[in-house]
Amino acid sequence: MQKLLLLVGLCVLVAHLEATCSRKLVCTFQSVPDSDVNGINDVDVASDMKRQPCTHIIFKRVRPNKQMKIPSSGGPIQDHQDFKTAFPGATAKTLLEVDLIGISSAIFTLPKRADFITSVFNVVVAEGFDGVNILWMQSGAFDSEAKQGFTDLMKELKAKLDLLTASVSGVPSVIDDSYEVPQLARIVDCFNVMTADLDRKSPVGTFPNAIDGMDHWVQEGAPTGKLNMGIATYGVDTKPKATARIWPKSQVCAAPLLPATVVIDSDATIDDKATHIVTQNFGGAYVTSLELDDFDGVACAAGPFPVIQRVKDVVCP
């Protein structure tokens, strides 16, 4: 009996420590990988996601149609349904990602903006998402009205939602062109900064571009606690016009001889990035992506989700 009580007490203590972790481990997910991913099968949510360690899961991604309305079924919405069915007691916050990159700037005008927000809100409520993640940056010619329009859209969307985050650029010039940082910082719950791929050509083990990007957000007025730094679970083939550009962690581990042009963060670099998050008092890590890690733990023989777990051990031990 004493042993049983001790075991129960330890379980409660562990649960308490995880629940009170002050940092976030935000992970993206899509069950069907993009077409440029090397040699990976679709993910089975029920069997492959049972040991995911993330505090927040962003289900990728939907895009508005010409009427600025998002779809109400399929893709990430179906993935979310499967996840909720398989794990009804999961504590991870779930967010629907809406990709606005390249969308007509008409979405920022008043009539279309209202249609878009209503459409998003209806899907979130109907499907039981905890919140929304908006992916956006300026693409093409600079548009000052779009920069302000994005702020207005986010302000009105936040008024309808409990949880609103934004996946944003980590390139200083794009940050300057795209975001009214002080205003957005008062609106969103956090920024997921896309720094994961900024240092593929930097000296091995270094990530100066990621550091510069995060520093720029702080300089522009974003609180460090609202910034999640991007970390990748995959490698990238830097060879021009590579057919399979993205190499999942499982494929990297399984490859008898990795092509010299494939660049992936070592365990030491992952540790250094996670440590940088802690020492700089950032809000947490933004990890892309669950399905590109070694989710079943077989290929790398290091347990399920070895990259994400490694980040968690440092960021949220």
Stockholm file with secondary structure:
# STOCKHOLM 1.0

chainA/1-317         MQKLLLLVGLCVLVAHLEATCSRKLVCTFQSVPDSDVNGINDVDVASDMKRQPCTHIIFKRVRPNKQMKIPSSGGPIQDHQDFKTAFPGATAKTLLEVDLIGISSAIFTLPKRADFITSVFNVVVAEGFDGVNILWMQSGAFDSEAKQGFTDLMKELKAKLDLLTASVSGVPSVIDDSYEVPQLARIVDCFNVMTADLDRKSPVGTFPNAIDGMDHWVQEGAPTGKLNMGIATYGVDTKPKATARIWPKSQVCAAPLLPATVVIDSDATIDDKATHIVTQNFGGAYVTSLELDDFDGVACAAGPFPVIQRVKDVVCP
#=GR chainA/1-317 SS CHHHHHHHHHHHHHHHHHHTCCSEEEEEECSSCCTTBCSCCCCCHHHHSTTCCCSEEEEEEECCCTTSCCCSSSHHHHHHHHHHHHCTTCCSEEEEEEECTTCCGGGGSHHHHHHHHHHHHHHHHHHTCSEEEEECCCCSSCCHHHHHHHHHHHHHHHTTCSCEEEEEECCHHHHHHHCCHHHHHTTCSEEEEECTTTTTTSCTTCCHHHHHHHHHHHHTTCCGGGEEEEEESSEEECSTTCSSCEECHHHHHHCSSCCTTEECCCHHHHHHHHHHHHHTTCSEEEEECGGGSCTTSCSSSSCSSHHHHHHHHHHCC
#=GC SS_cons         CHHHHHHHHHHHHHHHHHHTCCSEEEEEECSSCCTTBCSCCCCCHHHHSTTCCCSEEEEEEECCCTTSCCCSSSHHHHHHHHHHHHCTTCCSEEEEEEECTTCCGGGGSHHHHHHHHHHHHHHHHHHTCSEEEEECCCCSSCCHHHHHHHHHHHHHHHTTCSCEEEEEECCHHHHHHHCCHHHHHTTCSEEEEECTTTTTTSCTTCCHHHHHHHHHHHHTTCCGGGEEEEEESSEEECSTTCSSCEECHHHHHHCSSCCTTEECCCHHHHHHHHHHHHHTTCSEEEEECGGGSCTTSCSSSSCSSHHHHHHHHHHCC
//
